[in-house]
Amino acid sequence: MAFSFAAFSYIVALIIDAFLIFFSIFHVIAFDELKTDYKNPIDQCNSLNPLVLPEYGLHLLFNLLFLFSGEWLSLALNIPLIAYHVKRYANRPVMSRPGLYDPTSIMNTDVLRSCLREGWIKLALYLLSFFYYLYGMIMALIAS
């Protein structure tokens, strides 16, 4: 049984997707804590902002692997989320450090609700992707 680059791409995607699921869970919990006034918005934004660029970088990394391995369907399924990440980061508030969340506006009800909804949607997408990557890995291992 040979080990193909496509199988390697799916294995890396599974591992990275597990981290992205944990990032999404952390975001949902953090925004729920803000919603219930359990935590200070400044502390919460200081803990969330350093995770934004690693999340985007990890997501882009395994999609580059899909590109190089010729897994076009897997890449096509991730293009909308990559485009959303690029748009979201390009339209971020003006801040001195990298990140998306501004402590002065995060407590706005509409902003908080949209960030919480974004976290839930990303969690659902990453969970569905995890099972698709598991299927893709098995199919790539069987095919080789």
C-alpha positions in Angstrom: 0.0 0.0 0.0 1.5 3.3 -1.1 1.2 6.5 0.8 0.2 9.4 -1.6 0.6 13.1 -1.1 -3.2 13.4 -1.2 -3.4 11.1 1.9 -0.8 13.1 3.6 -2.8 16.3 2.8 -5.9 14.8 4.4 -4.0 13.6 7.5 -2.6 17.1 8.0 -6.0 18.6 7.4 -7.5 16.4 10.0 -4.9 17.3 12.6 -5.2 21.0 11.8 -9.0 20.9 11.7 -9.0 19.5 15.2 -7.1 22.6 16.3 -9.5 24.8 14.4 -12.4 23.1 16.1 -10.8 23.9 19.5 -10.3 27.5 18.4 -13.9 27.8 17.4 -15.1 26.4 20.7 -12.9 28.8 22.6 -14.3 31.7 20.6 -17.9 30.6 21.3 -17.2 30.3 25.0 -15.4 33.6 25.1 -18.3 35.4 23.4 -20.8 33.7 25.7 -18.8 34.9 28.7 -18.9 38.5 27.3 -22.6 38.2 26.7 -23.2 37.2 30.3 -20.9 39.9 31.6 -18.6 37.2 33.2 -15.4 38.7 31.7 -13.9 42.1 31.0 -14.0 43.0 27.2 -10.4 44.2 27.2 -9.1 40.9 28.7 -11.3 38.9 26.4 -10.1 40.7 23.3 -6.5 40.4 24.4 -7.0 36.6 24.6 -9.0 36.3 21.3 -6.9 38.5 19.0 -3.7 36.5 19.2 -5.6 33.5 17.9 -7.0 35.1 14.7 -3.9 35.0 12.5 -2.9 31.4 13.6 -6.4 30.3 12.7 -6.2 31.9 9.3 -2.7 30.6 8.7 -3.5 27.0 9.6 -6.6 27.1 7.5 -4.6 28.4 4.5 -1.8 25.8 5.1 -3.9 22.7 4.6 -5.7 24.3 1.6 -2.3 24.9 0.0 -1.6 21.2 0.5 -4.9 20.4 -1.2 -3.9 22.7 -4.1 -0.6 21.0 -4.5 -2.1 17.5 -4.2 -4.8 18.2 -6.7 -7.7 17.8 -4.3 -10.0 20.2 -6.1 -13.3 19.4 -4.4 -11.7 19.8 -0.9 -10.2 23.1 -2.0 -13.4 24.3 -3.6 -15.3 23.6 -0.4 -12.8 25.8 1.6 -12.6 28.7 -0.9 -15.7 30.5 0.5 -14.3 30.4 4.1 -10.9 31.6 2.9 -12.6 34.5 1.0 -14.6 35.4 4.2 -11.4 35.4 6.3 -9.7 37.7 3.8 -12.7 40.0 3.7 -13.1 40.0 7.5 -9.5 40.8 8.1 -9.3 43.5 5.4 -12.3 45.2 7.0 -11.1 44.9 10.6 -11.2 47.9 13.0 -8.1 50.1 13.2 -5.9 48.7 16.0 -2.3 48.8 17.0 -2.0 45.0 17.1 -3.2 42.2 14.8 -6.6 40.8 15.5 -10.3 41.4 14.7 -11.9 42.3 18.0 -11.9 45.8 19.4 -12.7 46.1 23.1 -14.6 49.3 22.7 -17.1 47.9 20.2 -17.3 44.3 21.1 -20.0 44.9 23.8 -22.3 46.3 21.2 -25.2 43.9 21.0 -25.2 43.6 17.3 -21.4 43.0 17.1 -21.5 40.5 20.0 -24.4 38.6 18.4 -22.7 38.5 15.0 -19.4 37.3 16.5 -21.2 34.6 18.4 -23.1 33.5 15.3 -19.8 33.5 13.3 -18.2 31.3 16.0 -21.1 28.8 15.8 -21.1 28.7 12.0 -17.3 28.2 11.9 -17.6 25.4 14.5 -20.2 23.7 12.3 -18.1 24.1 9.2 -15.0 22.8 10.8 -16.9 19.8 12.3 -18.4 18.9 8.9 -15.0 19.4 7.3 -13.4 17.1 9.8 -15.6 14.2 8.8 -15.2 15.0 5.1 -11.4 15.0 5.5 -11.6 11.7 7.4 -13.6 10.3 4.4 -11.1 11.8 1.9 -8.2 10.3 3.8 -9.7 6.8 3.8 -10.5 7.1 0.1 -7.0 8.4 -0.7 -5.4 5.5 1.2 -7.7 2.9 -0.4 -7.1 4.3 -3.9 -3.3 4.2 -3.6 
